[in-house]
Amino acid sequence: MAKKTKGNKVLVTLKCSECGTRNYYRFKNRQKKYKLDSSKYCPKCRKHTEHKESK
Ligand SMILES: [Zn+2]
């Protein structure tokens, strides 16, 4: 069962910086200020690329 998100958590999308495909979804604590940018595998580029958070 899927529960609704409560106030302090935000769903962010991790987007490939090379092709722009949204490959990953993450829950992030709104109060903490950190970036989720990381190197992830992109199925479209077929390699690891830099993924940046977008809304
Ligand atoms: Zn890509």
N, CA, C, O and the ligand as a Tripos MOL2 file, in Angstrom:
@<TRIPOS>MOLECULE
protein
  221   219    56     0     0
PROTEIN
NO_CHARGES

@<TRIPOS>ATOM
      1 N           0.8250   -1.2160    0.0000 N.3       1 MET1
      2 CA          0.0000    0.0000    0.0000 C.3       1 MET1
      3 C           0.8540    1.2590    0.0000 C.2       1 MET1
      4 O           1.8260    1.3730    0.7480 O.2       1 MET1
      5 N           0.4800    2.1770   -0.8330 N.am      2 ALA2
      6 CA          1.2360    3.4250   -0.9070 C.3       2 ALA2
      7 C           0.6310    4.4630    0.0210 C.2       2 ALA2
      8 O          -0.5580    4.7760   -0.0330 O.2       2 ALA2
      9 N           1.4790    4.9660    0.8500 N.am      3 LYS3
     10 CA          1.0190    6.0220    1.7500 C.3       3 LYS3
     11 C           1.3600    7.3820    1.1570 C.2       3 LYS3
     12 O           2.3170    7.5380    0.3990 O.2       3 LYS3
     13 N           0.5640    8.3280    1.5210 N.am      4 LYS4
     14 CA          0.8580    9.6890    1.0470 C.3       4 LYS4
     15 C           2.0590   10.2580    1.7990 C.2       4 LYS4
     16 O           2.3050    9.9480    2.9650 O.2       4 LYS4
     17 N           2.7840   11.0920    1.0900 N.am      5 THR5
     18 CA          3.9580   11.6960    1.7030 C.3       5 THR5
     19 C           3.5560   12.6990    2.7650 C.2       5 THR5
     20 O           2.6140   13.4750    2.6000 O.2       5 THR5
     21 N           4.2790   12.6610    3.8310 N.am      6 LYS6
     22 CA          4.0110   13.6450    4.8710 C.3       6 LYS6
     23 C           4.9760   14.8080    4.7620 C.2       6 LYS6
     24 O           6.1230   14.6800    4.3350 O.2       6 LYS6
     25 N           4.4430   15.9540    5.1730 N.am      7 GLY7
     26 CA          5.0880   17.2590    5.1210 C.3       7 GLY7
     27 C           6.5730   17.4060    4.8430 C.2       7 GLY7
     28 O           6.9570   18.1470    3.9390 O.2       7 GLY7
     29 N           7.4130   16.7190    5.5990 N.am      8 ASN8
     30 CA          8.8350   17.0410    5.5030 C.3       8 ASN8
     31 C           9.5880   16.2680    4.4230 C.2       8 ASN8
     32 O          10.8040   16.4000    4.2880 O.2       8 ASN8
     33 N           8.8640   15.4680    3.6630 N.am      9 LYS9
     34 CA          9.5830   14.7470    2.6080 C.3       9 LYS9
     35 C           9.0910   15.1510    1.2300 C.2       9 LYS9
     36 O           7.9010   15.3660    1.0040 O.2       9 LYS9
     37 N          10.0290   15.2450    0.3370 N.am     10 VAL10
     38 CA          9.7380   15.7180   -1.0110 C.3      10 VAL10
     39 C          10.2420   14.6940   -2.0120 C.2      10 VAL10
     40 O          11.3250   14.1300   -1.8540 O.2      10 VAL10
     41 N           9.4600   14.4660   -3.0230 N.am     11 LEU11
     42 CA          9.9070   13.5730   -4.0810 C.3      11 LEU11
     43 C          10.6720   14.3790   -5.1300 C.2      11 LEU11
     44 O          10.1470   15.3260   -5.7140 O.2      11 LEU11
     45 N          11.9030   13.9860   -5.3490 N.am     12 VAL12
     46 CA         12.6930   14.6670   -6.3750 C.3      12 VAL12
     47 C          13.0530   13.6810   -7.4840 C.2      12 VAL12
     48 O          13.1570   12.4740   -7.2670 O.2      12 VAL12
     49 N          13.2320   14.2220   -8.6380 N.am     13 THR13
     50 CA         13.5870   13.4110   -9.7870 C.3      13 THR13
     51 C          15.0500   13.5980  -10.1090 C.2      13 THR13
     52 O          15.5550   14.7210  -10.1070 O.2      13 THR13
     53 N          15.7260   12.5140  -10.3820 N.am     14 LEU14
     54 CA         17.1130   12.6180  -10.8200 C.3      14 LEU14
     55 C          17.1540   12.4750  -12.3350 C.2      14 LEU14
     56 O          16.7150   11.4820  -12.9150 O.2      14 LEU14
     57 N          17.7000   13.5150  -12.9410 N.am     15 LYS15
     58 CA         17.6630   13.6350  -14.3840 C.3      15 LYS15
     59 C          19.0700   13.5400  -14.9520 C.2      15 LYS15
     60 O          20.0070   14.1370  -14.4220 O.2      15 LYS15
     61 N          19.2070   12.7970  -16.0180 N.am     16 CYS16
     62 CA         20.5030   12.6640  -16.6710 C.3      16 CYS16
     63 C          20.9300   14.0050  -17.2540 C.2      16 CYS16
     64 O          20.1610   14.6490  -17.9680 O.2      16 CYS16
     65 N          22.1530   14.4230  -16.9510 N.am     17 SER17
     66 CA         22.6140   15.7250  -17.4290 C.3      17 SER17
     67 C          23.0140   15.6890  -18.9040 C.2      17 SER17
     68 O          23.2310   16.7390  -19.5080 O.2      17 SER17
     69 N          23.1100   14.5260  -19.4730 N.am     18 GLU18
     70 CA         23.5070   14.4380  -20.8900 C.3      18 GLU18
     71 C          22.3150   14.3450  -21.8420 C.2      18 GLU18
     72 O          22.2700   15.0540  -22.8470 O.2      18 GLU18
     73 N          21.3570   13.4800  -21.5350 N.am     19 CYS19
     74 CA         20.2100   13.3330  -22.4410 C.3      19 CYS19
     75 C          18.9080   13.8720  -21.8460 C.2      19 CYS19
     76 O          17.9180   14.0290  -22.5600 O.2      19 CYS19
     77 N          18.9070   14.1540  -20.5480 N.am     20 GLY20
     78 CA         17.7220   14.7430  -19.9320 C.3      20 GLY20
     79 C          16.6540   13.7500  -19.5080 C.2      20 GLY20
     80 O          15.5790   14.1560  -19.0660 O.2      20 GLY20
     81 N          16.9240   12.4770  -19.6310 N.am     21 THR21
     82 CA         15.9540   11.4640  -19.2210 C.3      21 THR21
     83 C          15.8680   11.3860  -17.7050 C.2      21 THR21
     84 O          16.8830   11.4310  -17.0110 O.2      21 THR21
     85 N          14.6570   11.2690  -17.2050 N.am     22 ARG22
     86 CA         14.4740   11.1250  -15.7610 C.3      22 ARG22
     87 C          14.5140    9.6520  -15.4050 C.2      22 ARG22
     88 O          13.5980    8.8970  -15.7310 O.2      22 ARG22
     89 N          15.5570    9.2590  -14.7500 N.am     23 ASN23
     90 CA         15.7760    7.8400  -14.4910 C.3      23 ASN23
     91 C          15.4860    7.4120  -13.0610 C.2      23 ASN23
     92 O          15.1490    6.2530  -12.8190 O.2      23 ASN23
     93 N          15.6090    8.3200  -12.1230 N.am     24 TYR24
     94 CA         15.4940    7.9140  -10.7240 C.3      24 TYR24
     95 C          14.5990    8.8630   -9.9370 C.2      24 TYR24
     96 O          14.5050   10.0550  -10.2260 O.2      24 TYR24
     97 N          13.9530    8.2920   -8.9410 N.am     25 TYR25
     98 CA         13.1170    9.0930   -8.0530 C.3      25 TYR25
     99 C          13.5980    8.8680   -6.6300 C.2      25 TYR25
    100 O          13.9040    7.7470   -6.2220 O.2      25 TYR25
    101 N          13.6570    9.9480   -5.8980 N.am     26 ARG26
    102 CA         14.1540    9.8410   -4.5300 C.3      26 ARG26
    103 C          13.2980   10.6730   -3.6020 C.2      26 ARG26
    104 O          12.7780   11.7230   -3.9790 O.2      26 ARG26
    105 N          13.1630   10.1840   -2.3800 N.am     27 PHE27
    106 CA         12.5450   11.0040   -1.3510 C.3      27 PHE27
    107 C          13.6280   11.7390   -0.5980 C.2      27 PHE27
    108 O          14.6410   11.1670   -0.1960 O.2      27 PHE27
    109 N          13.3880   12.9980   -0.4220 N.am     28 LYS28
    110 CA         14.3820   13.8460    0.2060 C.3      28 LYS28
    111 C          13.7390   14.5760    1.3750 C.2      28 LYS28
    112 O          12.5940   15.0230    1.2970 O.2      28 LYS28
    113 N          14.4880   14.6870    2.4440 N.am     29 ASN29
    114 CA         14.0130   15.4420    3.5930 C.3      29 ASN29
    115 C          14.1140   16.9330    3.2980 C.2      29 ASN29
    116 O          15.1910   17.4560    3.0110 O.2      29 ASN29
    117 N          12.9920   17.5910    3.3720 N.am     30 ARG30
    118 CA         12.9420   19.0030    2.9880 C.3      30 ARG30
    119 C          13.8080   19.8990    3.8680 C.2      30 ARG30
    120 O          14.3320   20.9160    3.4150 O.2      30 ARG30
    121 N          13.9500   19.5060    5.1300 N.am     31 GLN31
    122 CA         14.6990   20.3570    6.0470 C.3      31 GLN31
    123 C          16.2050   20.3100    5.8230 C.2      31 GLN31
    124 O          16.9220   21.2610    6.1340 O.2      31 GLN31
    125 N          16.6620   19.2140    5.2910 N.am     32 LYS32
    126 CA         18.0990   19.0960    5.0600 C.3      32 LYS32
    127 C          18.4550   19.6920    3.7150 C.2      32 LYS32
    128 O          17.7640   19.4850    2.7170 O.2      32 LYS32
    129 N          19.5370   20.4280    3.7090 N.am     33 LYS33
    130 CA         19.9630   21.0310    2.4510 C.3      33 LYS33
    131 C          21.1490   20.2680    1.8920 C.2      33 LYS33
    132 O          22.3060   20.5400    2.2120 O.2      33 LYS33
    133 N          20.8300   19.3360    1.0740 N.am     34 TYR34
    134 CA         21.9070   18.6240    0.4140 C.3      34 TYR34
    135 C          21.4630   18.3180   -1.0070 C.2      34 TYR34
    136 O          20.2700   18.2640   -1.3050 O.2      34 TYR34
    137 N          22.4060   18.1260   -1.8420 N.am     35 LYS35
    138 CA         22.1130   17.8410   -3.2370 C.3      35 LYS35
    139 C          22.1960   16.3450   -3.4820 C.2      35 LYS35
    140 O          23.0190   15.6370   -2.9030 O.2      35 LYS35
    141 N          21.3350   15.9030   -4.3400 N.am     36 LEU36
    142 CA         21.3280   14.4830   -4.6560 C.3      36 LEU36
    143 C          22.0950   14.1760   -5.9330 C.2      36 LEU36
    144 O          22.0350   13.0580   -6.4430 O.2      36 LEU36
    145 N          22.7990   15.1430   -6.4370 N.am     37 ASP37
    146 CA         23.5590   14.9260   -7.6660 C.3      37 ASP37
    147 C          24.5200   13.7570   -7.4960 C.2      37 ASP37
    148 O          25.2970   13.7050   -6.5430 O.2      37 ASP37
    149 N          24.4560   12.8560   -8.4020 N.am     38 SER38
    150 CA         25.3530   11.7170   -8.2930 C.3      38 SER38
    151 C          25.4970   11.0180   -9.6290 C.2      38 SER38
    152 O          24.7290   11.2450  -10.5640 O.2      38 SER38
    153 N          26.4770   10.1870   -9.6900 N.am     39 SER39
    154 CA         26.7240    9.4380  -10.9080 C.3      39 SER39
    155 C          25.8650    8.1770  -10.9030 C.2      39 SER39
    156 O          25.9930    7.3190  -10.0300 O.2      39 SER39
    157 N          24.9870    8.0900  -11.9010 N.am     40 LYS40
    158 CA         24.0700    6.9540  -11.9740 C.3      40 LYS40
    159 C          24.0870    6.3950  -13.3920 C.2      40 LYS40
    160 O          24.5110    7.0440  -14.3490 O.2      40 LYS40
    161 N          23.6100    5.1770  -13.4760 N.am     41 TYR41
    162 CA         23.5430    4.5560  -14.7870 C.3      41 TYR41
    163 C          22.3290    5.0740  -15.5590 C.2      41 TYR41
    164 O          21.2100    5.0520  -15.0480 O.2      41 TYR41
    165 N          22.5500    5.5310  -16.7690 N.am     42 CYS42
    166 CA         21.4660    5.9750  -17.6290 C.3      42 CYS42
    167 C          21.2600    4.9340  -18.7300 C.2      42 CYS42
    168 O          22.1730    4.6770  -19.5140 O.2      42 CYS42
    169 N          20.0730    4.3380  -18.7950 N.am     43 PRO43
    170 CA         19.8100    3.3200  -19.8240 C.3      43 PRO43
    171 C          19.8140    3.8850  -21.2410 C.2      43 PRO43
    172 O          20.0880    3.1660  -22.2020 O.2      43 PRO43
    173 N          19.5130    5.1510  -21.3620 N.am     44 LYS44
    174 CA         19.4920    5.7530  -22.6950 C.3      44 LYS44
    175 C          20.9030    6.0090  -23.2170 C.2      44 LYS44
    176 O          21.2170    5.7050  -24.3680 O.2      44 LYS44
    177 N          21.7430    6.5690  -22.3590 N.am     45 CYS45
    178 CA         23.1410    6.8020  -22.7460 C.3      45 CYS45
    179 C          23.9510    5.5020  -22.6760 C.2      45 CYS45
    180 O          25.0300    5.3890  -23.2590 O.2      45 CYS45
    181 N          23.4130    4.5480  -21.9630 N.am     46 ARG46
    182 CA         24.0660    3.2530  -21.7320 C.3      46 ARG46
    183 C          25.4320    3.3970  -21.0640 C.2      46 ARG46
    184 O          26.3890    2.7020  -21.4050 O.2      46 ARG46
    185 N          25.4890    4.2950  -20.1310 N.am     47 LYS47
    186 CA         26.7030    4.4790  -19.3310 C.3      47 LYS47
    187 C          26.3520    5.2760  -18.0730 C.2      47 LYS47
    188 O          25.2260    5.7510  -17.9190 O.2      47 LYS47
    189 N          27.3200    5.4110  -17.1910 N.am     48 HIS48
    190 CA         27.0980    6.2300  -16.0100 C.3      48 HIS48
    191 C          27.2790    7.6920  -16.3640 C.2      48 HIS48
    192 O          28.2820    8.0910  -16.9550 O.2      48 HIS48
    193 N          26.2930    8.4740  -15.9930 N.am     49 THR49
    194 CA         26.3750    9.9120  -16.2370 C.3      49 THR49
    195 C          26.0370   10.6600  -14.9550 C.2      49 THR49
    196 O          25.5800   10.0650  -13.9790 O.2      49 THR49
    197 N          26.2590   11.9330  -14.9680 N.am     50 GLU50
    198 CA         25.9080   12.7790  -13.8340 C.3      50 GLU50
    199 C          24.3930   13.0030  -13.8280 C.2      50 GLU50
    200 O          23.8150   13.4310  -14.8270 O.2      50 GLU50
    201 N          23.7680   12.7110  -12.7040 N.am     51 HIS51
    202 CA         22.3320   12.9450  -12.5820 C.3      51 HIS51
    203 C          22.0750   14.0830  -11.6210 C.2      51 HIS51
    204 O          22.6420   14.1370  -10.5300 O.2      51 HIS51
    205 N          21.2180   14.9870  -12.0380 N.am     52 LYS52
    206 CA         20.9110   16.1370  -11.1980 C.3      52 LYS52
    207 C          19.4510   16.1460  -10.8170 C.2      52 LYS52
    208 O          18.5970   15.6570  -11.5560 O.2      52 LYS52
    209 N          19.1730   16.7030   -9.6620 N.am     53 GLU53
    210 CA         17.7920   16.7300   -9.2160 C.3      53 GLU53
    211 C          16.9840   17.8000   -9.9410 C.2      53 GLU53
    212 O          17.4660   18.9050  -10.1870 O.2      53 GLU53
    213 N          15.7580   17.4520  -10.2730 N.am     54 SER54
    214 CA         14.8640   18.4260  -10.8770 C.3      54 SER54
    215 C          13.4690   18.1690  -10.3500 C.2      54 SER54
    216 O          13.2010   17.1160   -9.7720 O.2      54 SER54
    217 N          12.5750   19.1320  -10.5490 N.am     55 LYS55
    218 CA         11.2310   18.9460   -9.9930 C.3      55 LYS55
    219 C          10.1960   18.6870  -11.0630 C.2      55 LYS55
    220 O           9.0180   18.5100  -10.7520 O.2      55 LYS55
    221 ZN         21.3560    9.8950  -20.3560 Zn       56 ZN56
@<TRIPOS>BOND
     1     1     2 1
     2     2     3 1
     3     3     4 2
     4     3     5 am
     5     5     6 1
     6     6     7 1
     7     7     8 2
     8     7     9 am
     9     9    10 1
    10    10    11 1
    11    11    12 2
    12    11    13 am
    13    13    14 1
    14    14    15 1
    15    15    16 2
    16    15    17 am
    17    17    18 1
    18    18    19 1
    19    19    20 2
    20    19    21 am
    21    21    22 1
    22    22    23 1
    23    23    24 2
    24    23    25 am
    25    25    26 1
    26    26    27 1
    27    27    28 2
    28    27    29 am
    29    29    30 1
    30    30    31 1
    31    31    32 2
    32    31    33 am
    33    33    34 1
    34    34    35 1
    35    35    36 2
    36    35    37 am
    37    37    38 1
    38    38    39 1
    39    39    40 2
    40    39    41 am
    41    41    42 1
    42    42    43 1
    43    43    44 2
    44    43    45 am
    45    45    46 1
    46    46    47 1
    47    47    48 2
    48    47    49 am
    49    49    50 1
    50    50    51 1
    51    51    52 2
    52    51    53 am
    53    53    54 1
    54    54    55 1
    55    55    56 2
    56    55    57 am
    57    57    58 1
    58    58    59 1
    59    59    60 2
    60    59    61 am
    61    61    62 1
    62    62    63 1
    63    63    64 2
    64    63    65 am
    65    65    66 1
    66    66    67 1
    67    67    68 2
    68    67    69 am
    69    69    70 1
    70    70    71 1
    71    71    72 2
    72    71    73 am
    73    73    74 1
    74    74    75 1
    75    75    76 2
    76    75    77 am
    77    77    78 1
    78    78    79 1
    79    79    80 2
    80    79    81 am
    81    81    82 1
    82    82    83 1
    83    83    84 2
    84    83    85 am
    85    85    86 1
    86    86    87 1
    87    87    88 2
    88    87    89 am
    89    89    90 1
    90    90    91 1
    91    91    92 2
    92    91    93 am
    93    93    94 1
    94    94    95 1
    95    95    96 2
    96    95    97 am
    97    97    98 1
    98    98    99 1
    99    99   100 2
   100    99   101 am
   101   101   102 1
   102   102   103 1
   103   103   104 2
   104   103   105 am
   105   105   106 1
   106   106   107 1
   107   107   108 2
   108   107   109 am
   109   109   110 1
   110   110   111 1
   111   111   112 2
   112   111   113 am
   113   113   114 1
   114   114   115 1
   115   115   116 2
   116   115   117 am
   117   117   118 1
   118   118   119 1
   119   119   120 2
   120   119   121 am
   121   121   122 1
   122   122   123 1
   123   123   124 2
   124   123   125 am
   125   125   126 1
   126   126   127 1
   127   127   128 2
   128   127   129 am
   129   129   130 1
   130   130   131 1
   131   131   132 2
   132   131   133 am
   133   133   134 1
   134   134   135 1
   135   135   136 2
   136   135   137 am
   137   137   138 1
   138   138   139 1
   139   139   140 2
   140   139   141 am
   141   141   142 1
   142   142   143 1
   143   143   144 2
   144   143   145 am
   145   145   146 1
   146   146   147 1
   147   147   148 2
   148   147   149 am
   149   149   150 1
   150   150   151 1
   151   151   152 2
   152   151   153 am
   153   153   154 1
   154   154   155 1
   155   155   156 2
   156   155   157 am
   157   157   158 1
   158   158   159 1
   159   159   160 2
   160   159   161 am
   161   161   162 1
   162   162   163 1
   163   163   164 2
   164   163   165 am
   165   165   166 1
   166   166   167 1
   167   167   168 2
   168   167   169 am
   169   169   170 1
   170   170   171 1
   171   171   172 2
   172   171   173 am
   173   173   174 1
   174   174   175 1
   175   175   176 2
   176   175   177 am
   177   177   178 1
   178   178   179 1
   179   179   180 2
   180   179   181 am
   181   181   182 1
   182   182   183 1
   183   183   184 2
   184   183   185 am
   185   185   186 1
   186   186   187 1
   187   187   188 2
   188   187   189 am
   189   189   190 1
   190   190   191 1
   191   191   192 2
   192   191   193 am
   193   193   194 1
   194   194   195 1
   195   195   196 2
   196   195   197 am
   197   197   198 1
   198   198   199 1
   199   199   200 2
   200   199   201 am
   201   201   202 1
   202   202   203 1
   203   203   204 2
   204   203   205 am
   205   205   206 1
   206   206   207 1
   207   207   208 2
   208   207   209 am
   209   209   210 1
   210   210   211 1
   211   211   212 2
   212   211   213 am
   213   213   214 1
   214   214   215 1
   215   215   216 2
   216   215   217 am
   217   217   218 1
   218   218   219 1
   219   219   220 2
@<TRIPOS>SUBSTRUCTURE
     1 MET1         2 RESIDUE 1 A MET
     2 ALA2         6 RESIDUE 1 A ALA
     3 LYS3        10 RESIDUE 1 A LYS
     4 LYS4        14 RESIDUE 1 A LYS
     5 THR5        18 RESIDUE 1 A THR
     6 LYS6        22 RESIDUE 1 A LYS
     7 GLY7        26 RESIDUE 1 A GLY
     8 ASN8        30 RESIDUE 1 A ASN
     9 LYS9        34 RESIDUE 1 A LYS
    10 VAL10       38 RESIDUE 1 A VAL
    11 LEU11       42 RESIDUE 1 A LEU
    12 VAL12       46 RESIDUE 1 A VAL
    13 THR13       50 RESIDUE 1 A THR
    14 LEU14       54 RESIDUE 1 A LEU
    15 LYS15       58 RESIDUE 1 A LYS
    16 CYS16       62 RESIDUE 1 A CYS
    17 SER17       66 RESIDUE 1 A SER
    18 GLU18       70 RESIDUE 1 A GLU
    19 CYS19       74 RESIDUE 1 A CYS
    20 GLY20       78 RESIDUE 1 A GLY
    21 THR21       82 RESIDUE 1 A THR
    22 ARG22       86 RESIDUE 1 A ARG
    23 ASN23       90 RESIDUE 1 A ASN
    24 TYR24       94 RESIDUE 1 A TYR
    25 TYR25       98 RESIDUE 1 A TYR
    26 ARG26      102 RESIDUE 1 A ARG
    27 PHE27      106 RESIDUE 1 A PHE
    28 LYS28      110 RESIDUE 1 A LYS
    29 ASN29      114 RESIDUE 1 A ASN
    30 ARG30      118 RESIDUE 1 A ARG
    31 GLN31      122 RESIDUE 1 A GLN
    32 LYS32      126 RESIDUE 1 A LYS
    33 LYS33      130 RESIDUE 1 A LYS
    34 TYR34      134 RESIDUE 1 A TYR
    35 LYS35      138 RESIDUE 1 A LYS
    36 LEU36      142 RESIDUE 1 A LEU
    37 ASP37      146 RESIDUE 1 A ASP
    38 SER38      150 RESIDUE 1 A SER
    39 SER39      154 RESIDUE 1 A SER
    40 LYS40      158 RESIDUE 1 A LYS
    41 TYR41      162 RESIDUE 1 A TYR
    42 CYS42      166 RESIDUE 1 A CYS
    43 PRO43      170 RESIDUE 1 A PRO
    44 LYS44      174 RESIDUE 1 A LYS
    45 CYS45      178 RESIDUE 1 A CYS
    46 ARG46      182 RESIDUE 1 A ARG
    47 LYS47      186 RESIDUE 1 A LYS
    48 HIS48      190 RESIDUE 1 A HIS
    49 THR49      194 RESIDUE 1 A THR
    50 GLU50      198 RESIDUE 1 A GLU
    51 HIS51      202 RESIDUE 1 A HIS
    52 LYS52      206 RESIDUE 1 A LYS
    53 GLU53      210 RESIDUE 1 A GLU
    54 SER54      214 RESIDUE 1 A SER
    55 LYS55      218 RESIDUE 1 A LYS
    56 ZN56       221 GROUP 0 **** ****
